Amino acid sequence: MGAPKEKKAHLAEDGYPYDTIGRNGIEEFLDAQLQGKPGSKMLRVNYRGYIESKEDVKAPSVGNSVMLTLDSRIQYLAEQALRDNKVGRGAAVVVDVHSGDVLAMASVPSFDPNDFIPAVDAEKWKQLTGDPTKPLFNRAISGYPAGSTYKVLITLAALKSGAITPHTTINSPSTVYIAGHPFNDWYAGGRGPITMHTALQWSCNTFFYQCGVKTGIAHISDMGHTVGFGQKSGIPLEQEQPGIMPDPEWLRENHPRERWTSATTANVSIGQGYTLTTPLQLAIMTASVANGGTVYKARLLKSVTDVSGGTFAEFPEKQVRGELGLSFDDLVAVREAMRAVVTGGTGQRLQHRGLPRRRQDRHRPGLGHHQRPLHVRQQGLVHLLRPLREPALRHVRDGRGRHRRRQGRRPRRPPDLRGHPEDGEGRAAQAHLPDPHPGPLPRRHGRLQRCGRGGG
């Protein structure tokens, strides 16, 4: 994919350009594997232009096939869940908590890749690049302010550093003063003396302001780098952003006129300030909580096979980035607190109904959230793991609208990502689709294969 007049020199062994080249994403990264070998032949003609013979005939050959970790059914369900819930702009990422394999990665609004075959016309390109919703922008690997989802990271850092235990009580009023600045809770009355469990359950800001300062930015930054914040995951997508894991050193390099204070740490402790995190990074972090503390590297490529079905190359699975370094009891406490968010906290409407919706926008009274233009709706992040006892999947959905005590129409039930009980391998990544199948799966999912010039 690329601008209509954009050209790159991709030449075959005989010096001629390929008819089709990969110009974005995995097709660009593995273009040499996907390209086939073009065929050729030498024709002997007489003085009248008639062919007398054919010499040095070489048949074309197809390229290799690239197998992705994506599960096409879960990918389909993730995309449909975003569209059925009328998410204006957002993303969904699903990973296997036991390996880091990316099972689904969806971004909306999207575009039809077939518009780029063989090449996109100028009018369509202008339409795509001028669209205020930016359909060419991959939101699944782009950085966003993490907001309250960051509180899980703060909890992990605080537990590991010993700043708190699951039973530590911190008084959490409606307002606390840090470095001379007032920091308010979203709940006007405050929560009073509460533990980590209640703080996560009700997303208590004043608890985490104090918890973050007590923990210290050094421990928070170390935990953030352990789970991959502020770094690219390593999947072969050029659009991936590293996000930002701010600390005093980062501030000196990027904003030398500013000074890091405890107030800055407090701001970071609720995912505000300079923090930027991608949905994929959030998925990997919570997968580590789910699987017992192992942080796996995200994997999107599984293998490359040749035309005969033989394996040409394999990409290592279950690559470990690091360990959280928390005890089993601490991880259980974090998981139980995350469960309480859904069963009786700020996210309880997610228990059965999916992403909540806003009744009315605060900034424009009388204008409902879904009546606003897609490119100006507010942002929200949800990260989940399922099932709780033996997690197999970890998914993040990034949509428009927050979950703060808002009433209104409820979205449809989220897709069922549970596996078939009869599956011999017990792989929970296989999901159910309604019958009959609602049409073919998009071309870009599953196996990638491209033929060479003159090939079939």
C-alpha positions as CSV (number, residue, x, y, z in Angstrom):
1,M,0.0,0.0,0.0
2,G,1.1,3.5,-0.7
3,A,0.4,6.7,-2.5
4,P,-0.7,6.2,-6.1
5,K,2.6,7.5,-7.7
6,E,4.8,6.2,-5.0
7,K,7.3,3.7,-6.5
8,K,10.0,1.4,-5.0
9,A,12.7,-0.5,-6.9
10,H,11.8,-4.2,-6.4
11,L,13.6,-6.1,-9.1
12,A,13.6,-9.9,-9.8
13,E,16.8,-11.8,-10.5
14,D,16.5,-11.0,-14.2
15,G,16.4,-7.2,-13.5
16,Y,12.7,-6.7,-14.3
17,P,10.4,-5.3,-11.7
18,Y,7.8,-7.5,-10.0
19,D,4.2,-6.9,-10.9
20,T,3.1,-6.9,-7.3
21,I,5.1,-5.9,-4.2
22,G,4.4,-5.7,-0.5
23,R,4.5,-2.1,0.6
24,N,3.1,-2.1,4.1
25,G,2.9,-4.4,7.1
26,I,3.9,-8.0,7.0
27,E,3.7,-8.1,3.2
28,E,6.5,-5.5,3.1
29,F,8.5,-7.1,5.9
30,L,8.4,-10.6,4.2
31,D,8.1,-9.5,0.6
32,A,11.2,-11.5,-0.4
33,Q,9.5,-14.7,0.9
34,L,6.1,-13.9,-0.6
35,Q,7.4,-13.1,-4.0
36,G,7.5,-16.0,-6.5
37,K,10.1,-16.4,-9.2
38,P,9.0,-15.0,-12.6
39,G,9.0,-17.3,-15.6
40,S,10.8,-16.5,-18.9
41,K,11.4,-17.9,-22.3
42,M,13.5,-17.0,-25.4
43,L,11.6,-16.9,-28.7
44,R,13.4,-17.4,-32.1
45,V,11.6,-15.5,-34.9
46,N,12.2,-15.3,-38.6
47,Y,12.5,-12.2,-40.7
48,R,8.7,-12.1,-41.1
49,G,8.1,-12.0,-37.3
50,Y,6.8,-15.6,-37.0
51,I,8.0,-17.7,-34.0
52,E,10.1,-20.6,-35.2
53,S,11.1,-22.0,-31.8
54,K,11.1,-21.5,-28.0
55,E,14.3,-21.8,-26.1
56,D,15.4,-21.6,-22.5
57,V,11.9,-21.9,-21.1
58,K,11.7,-21.3,-17.3
59,A,8.3,-21.8,-15.7
60,P,7.2,-19.3,-13.0
61,S,7.0,-20.5,-9.4
62,V,4.8,-19.2,-6.6
63,G,6.2,-17.7,-3.5
64,N,6.3,-19.0,0.0
65,S,3.3,-18.9,2.4
66,V,3.5,-17.0,5.7
67,M,1.5,-18.3,8.6
68,L,0.3,-15.8,11.2
69,T,-0.6,-16.4,14.8
70,L,-4.0,-14.7,14.1
71,D,-7.1,-16.8,14.6
72,S,-9.4,-15.8,11.7
73,R,-12.5,-16.5,13.7
74,I,-11.5,-14.4,16.7
75,Q,-10.3,-11.7,14.3
76,Y,-13.7,-11.7,12.7
77,L,-15.5,-11.5,16.0
78,A,-13.2,-8.7,17.3
79,E,-14.0,-6.6,14.2
80,Q,-17.7,-7.3,14.3
81,A,-17.8,-6.5,18.1
82,L,-16.4,-3.1,17.4
83,R,-18.8,-2.4,14.5
84,D,-21.9,-3.9,16.2
85,N,-21.3,-1.7,19.2
86,K,-20.9,1.3,16.9
87,V,-17.4,2.2,18.1
88,G,-16.5,5.2,16.0
89,R,-12.7,4.9,16.4
90,G,-11.1,2.1,18.3
91,A,-9.1,-1.1,18.4
92,A,-9.3,-4.6,19.8
93,V,-6.3,-6.9,20.6
94,V,-6.5,-10.5,21.8
95,V,-3.4,-12.4,22.9
96,D,-2.8,-15.9,24.3
97,V,-1.6,-15.4,27.9
98,H,0.5,-18.5,27.8
99,S,2.6,-17.6,24.8
100,G,2.2,-13.9,23.8
101,D,0.7,-15.0,20.4
102,V,-1.5,-12.3,18.9
103,L,-4.8,-14.0,18.1
104,A,-6.6,-10.9,16.9
105,M,-5.7,-7.3,16.1
106,A,-8.5,-5.1,14.8
107,S,-8.8,-1.4,14.2
108,V,-11.8,0.7,13.2
109,P,-12.6,2.5,11.0
110,S,-10.7,0.4,8.5
111,F,-10.4,0.2,4.8
112,D,-10.7,-2.4,2.0
113,P,-7.2,-3.6,1.1
114,N,-8.6,-4.7,-2.3
115,D,-8.7,-1.0,-3.2
116,F,-4.9,-1.2,-3.4
117,I,-4.9,-4.1,-5.9
118,P,-3.2,-3.5,-8.3
119,A,-2.9,0.1,-7.2
120,V,-5.1,2.7,-5.5
121,D,-6.4,5.5,-7.7
122,A,-5.7,9.1,-6.8
123,E,-9.4,9.8,-5.9
124,K,-9.6,6.9,-3.4
125,W,-6.2,7.8,-1.9
126,K,-7.4,11.4,-1.4
127,Q,-10.5,10.1,0.3
128,L,-8.6,7.9,2.7
129,T,-6.0,10.4,3.6
130,G,-8.5,13.2,4.0
131,D,-10.9,11.2,6.2
132,P,-11.0,12.8,9.7
133,T,-11.4,9.4,11.3
134,K,-8.1,8.3,9.8
135,P,-8.9,4.8,8.6
136,L,-5.2,4.2,7.6
137,F,-4.2,4.6,11.2
138,N,-3.6,1.4,13.1
139,R,-5.0,2.1,16.6
140,A,-4.1,-1.3,18.0
141,I,-0.4,-0.4,18.0
142,S,-0.7,3.3,18.6
143,G,-0.1,5.1,21.9
144,Y,-2.9,6.5,24.0
145,P,-3.1,7.9,27.5
146,A,-3.8,4.8,29.5
147,G,-5.9,6.4,32.2
148,S,-7.2,4.1,34.9
149,T,-5.8,1.0,33.2
150,Y,-2.4,2.2,34.3
151,K,-3.4,1.6,37.9
152,V,-2.7,-2.1,37.5
153,L,0.9,-1.3,36.6
154,I,1.1,1.0,39.7
155,T,-0.3,-1.9,41.8
156,L,2.3,-4.3,40.5
157,A,5.2,-1.9,41.1
158,A,3.9,-1.1,44.7
159,L,3.6,-4.7,45.6
160,K,7.0,-5.7,44.2
161,S,8.7,-2.8,45.9
162,G,7.1,-3.5,49.3
163,A,5.4,-0.1,49.4
164,I,2.1,-1.8,50.1
165,T,0.7,-5.3,50.6
166,P,-2.7,-6.5,49.6
167,H,-3.9,-5.6,53.1
168,T,-2.3,-2.2,53.4
169,T,-4.9,0.5,54.1
170,I,-4.5,4.1,52.8
171,N,-6.9,6.9,53.6
172,S,-8.4,8.1,50.3
173,P,-10.4,11.3,50.7
174,S,-11.9,13.3,47.9
175,T,-8.8,15.5,47.7
176,V,-5.1,15.1,48.6
177,Y,-2.3,17.7,48.4
178,I,1.0,16.6,46.9
179,A,3.9,19.0,46.4
180,G,1.4,21.8,47.1
181,H,-1.0,20.8,44.4
182,P,-4.6,19.5,45.0
183,F,-5.3,16.1,43.4
184,N,-9.0,15.2,43.3
185,D,-10.8,11.9,43.2
186,W,-13.5,11.4,40.5
187,Y,-15.8,10.4,43.4
188,A,-16.7,13.6,45.2
189,G,-17.1,12.0,48.6
190,G,-13.9,10.1,48.7
191,R,-13.5,6.5,49.7
192,G,-11.9,6.8,53.1
193,P,-9.5,4.1,54.4
194,I,-9.4,1.4,51.7
195,T,-7.1,-1.4,50.5
196,M,-5.7,-2.1,47.1
197,H,-8.6,-4.3,46.3
198,T,-11.2,-1.6,46.8
199,A,-9.0,1.0,45.2
200,L,-8.8,-1.0,41.9
201,Q,-12.5,-2.0,42.2
202,W,-13.6,1.6,42.3
203,S,-10.7,3.2,40.4
204,C,-9.9,5.4,43.4
205,N,-7.6,8.2,42.2
206,T,-6.6,9.5,45.6
207,F,-5.4,6.1,46.7
208,F,-3.2,5.7,43.7
209,Y,-1.8,9.3,43.9
210,Q,-0.5,8.4,47.3
211,C,0.4,4.8,46.4
212,G,2.5,6.0,43.4
213,V,4.4,8.6,45.4
214,K,5.1,6.0,48.2
215,T,6.3,3.5,45.6
216,G,8.5,6.0,43.8
217,I,9.0,6.6,40.1
218,A,12.1,4.4,39.9
219,H,10.1,1.3,40.8
220,I,7.2,2.3,38.6
221,S,9.6,2.9,35.7
222,D,11.3,-0.5,36.3
223,M,8.0,-2.3,36.2
224,G,6.9,-0.4,33.1
225,H,10.0,-1.4,31.2
226,T,9.6,-5.0,32.5
227,V,6.2,-5.3,30.9
228,G,7.3,-3.5,27.7
229,F,6.0,0.0,28.2
230,G,7.9,2.7,26.3
231,Q,9.3,0.1,23.9
232,K,8.2,-1.5,20.6
233,S,6.9,-5.1,21.0
234,G,9.0,-6.4,18.2
235,I,6.2,-7.4,15.8
236,P,7.1,-6.6,12.2
237,L,4.8,-3.6,11.7
238,E,6.5,-0.3,11.0
239,Q,3.5,1.7,12.3
240,E,3.9,0.4,15.8
241,Q,4.6,3.2,18.3
242,P,6.7,2.6,21.4
243,G,4.5,4.7,23.7
244,I,6.0,6.7,26.6
245,M,7.1,5.4,30.0
246,P,8.0,8.7,31.6
247,D,10.6,9.1,34.3
248,P,13.1,11.9,35.4
249,E,15.6,10.8,32.8
250,W,13.0,10.9,30.0
251,L,11.8,14.3,31.1
252,R,15.4,15.7,31.1
253,E,15.9,14.5,27.5
254,N,12.6,15.6,26.1
255,H,11.6,18.5,28.2
256,P,14.8,19.9,29.7
257,R,13.1,23.0,31.1
258,E,10.7,21.0,33.3
259,R,11.5,19.4,36.7
260,W,10.2,16.1,38.0
261,T,8.4,16.3,41.3
262,S,6.3,14.1,43.5
263,A,3.3,15.8,41.8
264,T,4.5,14.4,38.4
265,T,4.7,11.0,39.9
266,A,1.2,11.3,41.2
267,N,0.0,12.3,37.8
268,V,1.7,9.3,36.2
269,S,0.1,7.0,38.9
270,I,-3.3,7.3,37.3
271,G,-2.1,7.1,33.7
272,Q,-2.1,10.8,33.0
273,G,0.6,13.3,32.0
274,Y,3.1,12.1,29.4
275,T,2.1,8.4,29.6
276,L,1.3,6.8,26.3
277,T,0.5,3.1,26.0
278,T,-0.7,1.0,23.1
279,P,-3.5,-1.5,23.4
280,L,-1.1,-4.3,22.5
281,Q,1.2,-3.3,25.4
282,L,-1.7,-3.3,27.8
283,A,-2.7,-6.8,26.6
284,I,0.8,-8.1,27.2
285,M,1.0,-6.6,30.6
286,T,-2.3,-8.1,31.8
287,A,-1.4,-11.4,30.2
288,S,1.6,-11.5,32.6
289,V,-0.8,-11.0,35.5
290,A,-3.0,-13.8,34.2
291,N,-0.3,-16.4,33.6
292,G,1.5,-16.1,36.9
293,G,4.1,-13.4,36.2
294,T,5.8,-14.3,32.9
295,V,6.0,-11.4,30.4
296,Y,6.1,-12.8,26.9
297,K,7.1,-11.0,23.8
298,A,4.2,-10.5,21.4
299,R,4.4,-12.8,18.3
300,L,2.5,-12.2,15.1
301,L,4.5,-14.5,12.7
302,K,4.4,-18.2,13.1
303,S,6.1,-19.8,10.2
304,V,7.0,-19.6,6.5
305,T,6.3,-22.7,4.3
306,D,7.2,-23.4,0.7
307,V,4.8,-24.5,-2.0
308,S,5.3,-28.2,-1.1
309,G,4.2,-27.6,2.4
310,G,7.6,-27.9,3.9
311,T,8.7,-25.5,6.6
312,F,11.1,-22.9,5.3
313,A,11.4,-20.9,8.5
314,E,9.9,-20.8,12.0
315,F,9.6,-17.9,14.4
316,P,10.3,-18.8,18.0
317,E,7.3,-19.1,20.3
318,K,7.0,-18.3,24.0
319,Q,9.9,-15.8,24.0
320,V,10.2,-14.4,27.5
321,R,10.8,-10.7,28.0
322,G,11.0,-10.8,31.8
323,E,9.3,-11.7,35.0
324,L,7.1,-9.6,37.2
325,G,8.8,-10.8,40.3
326,L,5.6,-10.9,42.4
327,S,4.5,-13.7,44.7
328,F,1.6,-16.0,43.8
329,D,-0.6,-14.5,46.5
330,D,0.1,-10.9,45.3
331,L,-0.9,-11.9,41.7
332,V,-4.0,-13.6,42.9
333,A,-4.9,-10.4,44.8
334,V,-4.5,-8.3,41.7
335,R,-6.6,-10.7,39.6
336,E,-9.3,-10.8,42.2
337,A,-9.4,-7.0,42.4
338,M,-9.6,-6.8,38.6
339,R,-12.5,-9.2,38.8
340,A,-14.2,-7.0,41.4
341,V,-14.1,-4.1,38.9
342,V,-16.6,-6.1,36.7
343,T,-18.6,-7.9,39.3
344,G,-19.3,-4.9,41.5
345,G,-17.2,-1.9,40.6
346,T,-16.8,0.8,38.0
347,G,-17.0,-1.8,35.2
348,Q,-19.8,-3.9,36.4
349,R,-21.9,-3.1,33.3
350,L,-19.2,-5.0,31.3
351,Q,-20.0,-8.2,33.0
352,H,-22.6,-9.2,30.4
353,R,-23.1,-6.4,28.1
354,G,-19.8,-5.3,26.6
355,L,-18.6,-1.7,26.2
356,P,-20.9,0.8,28.1
357,R,-22.2,3.9,26.3
358,R,-22.6,7.5,27.3
359,R,-26.0,9.0,27.7
360,Q,-25.0,12.5,27.0
361,D,-21.8,14.4,26.3
362,R,-20.6,16.7,29.1
363,H,-19.2,19.3,26.8
364,R,-22.2,19.7,24.5
365,P,-25.4,19.4,26.5
366,G,-28.3,17.8,24.6
367,L,-26.0,16.1,22.0
368,G,-25.7,12.4,22.6
369,H,-22.2,10.7,22.4
370,H,-23.1,8.8,19.2
371,Q,-24.5,11.9,17.6
372,R,-21.1,13.6,17.6
373,P,-18.7,13.3,14.7
374,L,-16.6,10.1,14.9
375,H,-13.3,12.0,15.1
376,V,-14.2,14.1,18.2
377,R,-15.6,11.4,20.5
378,Q,-13.9,10.8,23.8
379,Q,-11.6,7.9,24.5
380,G,-11.8,4.9,26.8
381,L,-9.8,1.8,27.4
382,V,-10.9,-1.6,28.7
383,H,-8.6,-4.5,29.4
384,L,-9.8,-8.0,30.3
385,L,-8.7,-11.5,30.9
386,R,-10.8,-14.6,30.7
387,P,-11.5,-17.0,32.3
388,L,-10.4,-15.9,35.7
389,R,-9.2,-19.2,37.2
390,E,-7.2,-20.5,34.2
391,P,-6.9,-17.6,31.9
392,A,-6.4,-18.4,28.2
393,L,-7.2,-15.1,26.6
394,R,-6.3,-11.5,27.2
395,H,-8.0,-8.7,25.3
396,V,-8.1,-5.0,25.1
397,R,-10.7,-2.9,23.5
398,D,-10.2,0.8,22.9
399,G,-13.3,2.7,22.1
400,R,-15.0,6.0,22.5
401,G,-16.8,6.7,25.8
402,R,-15.9,6.2,29.5
403,H,-17.3,3.9,32.1
404,R,-17.7,6.5,34.8
405,R,-21.2,6.0,36.4
406,R,-22.9,6.7,33.1
407,Q,-26.4,5.4,32.3
408,G,-27.9,4.8,28.9
409,R,-28.4,2.2,26.3
410,R,-26.4,-0.8,26.8
411,P,-24.3,-2.3,23.9
412,R,-24.8,-5.9,22.7
413,R,-23.3,-8.9,24.4
414,P,-19.6,-9.2,23.7
415,P,-18.5,-12.1,21.5
416,D,-18.0,-15.5,23.0
417,L,-14.3,-16.3,22.9
418,R,-14.5,-19.5,24.8
419,G,-13.2,-22.6,23.1
420,H,-15.1,-25.7,22.0
421,P,-15.3,-28.1,25.0
422,E,-14.6,-31.0,22.7
423,D,-11.4,-29.6,21.3
424,G,-8.7,-32.2,22.1
425,E,-6.0,-29.7,22.7
426,G,-8.2,-27.6,24.9
427,R,-7.2,-24.5,23.0
428,A,-9.5,-21.7,24.1
429,A,-8.6,-19.5,21.2
430,Q,-11.1,-21.2,18.9
431,A,-14.4,-19.3,19.0
432,H,-17.9,-19.9,17.8
433,L,-19.5,-18.3,14.9
434,P,-23.2,-18.3,14.2
435,D,-24.4,-20.6,11.5
436,P,-24.7,-20.2,8.6
437,H,-21.3,-18.5,8.2
438,P,-21.9,-14.8,7.4
439,G,-19.7,-14.8,4.3
440,P,-16.0,-15.3,3.6
441,L,-13.3,-14.0,6.0
442,P,-11.3,-11.0,4.8
443,R,-8.4,-11.7,2.6
444,R,-5.8,-10.3,4.9
445,H,-6.3,-12.9,7.7
446,G,-4.6,-16.2,8.1
447,R,-2.2,-17.4,5.4
448,L,-0.5,-14.9,3.2
449,Q,0.6,-16.0,-0.2
450,R,1.5,-14.1,-3.4
451,C,2.4,-15.5,-6.8
452,G,5.3,-14.3,-8.9
453,R,4.9,-12.7,-12.3
454,G,3.4,-15.1,-14.7
455,G,2.5,-17.5,-11.9
456,G,-0.9,-18.9,-11.2
